């Protein structure tokens, strides 16, 4: 009985944390999309394309830089 109660409590905590992460990710994606819409409004297609390209390059570069970083600590 004690192990079952402990397991249920642990599963509740995991589900609660996953729900918080899911909601936070959704809110972050909403704000990122909204920000890109605002930038697109104020800039023309060419400038917005350059910003999108720079964002993609920065994301790829940060991914490459962080590969294996946690293993080195």
N, C-alpha and C positions, 0 to 999 in steps of 0.2 A: 504493500500500500504506500509506504513512504517513497519508494522509487517512482511509482506512478504519479504521485502528487508532485514530486520534484520535476519529473519529465513534463507534466502538464504546465507547471509554472514556467519552466524554461521555454517551452514552445510558445506560450503567451508572450513572453518577453521578446522572443525572436520575431513573432508576427507583428508586435507593436512597433519594434524598430524598423522592420521592413516597410510597414505602412508609412511611418514618418519619412523614411528615405524616399519612398515612391511619391508622396505628396510634395516633398521638397524638390525632387527632380522635375516634377510637372510644373511647379511654380517657376523654377529656374528656366525651363524651356520656354514657358510663356513669356517671361520677361526678355529673354534673348530674342525671341521672334518679334515681340513688340518693338524692341530696340532696333532691329534690322528694318522693320517697316518704317520707323521714324527716320532712320538714316536714308533709306531709299526715297522717302518723300522729299527730303531736302537736297539730295544729290541727284545728278543725272544718271542715266544708265551706265555711262562709261566709268564715272567715279565710283558708283556702287559696285560695279564689277571688279574694279581694282581693290576695293576694300574687302570684298568677298574672297578674292584670290589671296590677298595678304593674310586674311584670317585662316584660310585653308593651309597655307604654307606654314604659318605659325603653329597651328595644331599638329601638323605632321612633324615639324621640327621638334616640338616639345615631346612628342611621343618617342621619336628616335633618341633624343637626349636622355630620357628617363628609362630607357630599356636597360634592365639589369641594375638599376640604381639601388633598389632595395636589397639585392643580394650582396652588395658590397659593404653593407653596414654590419 
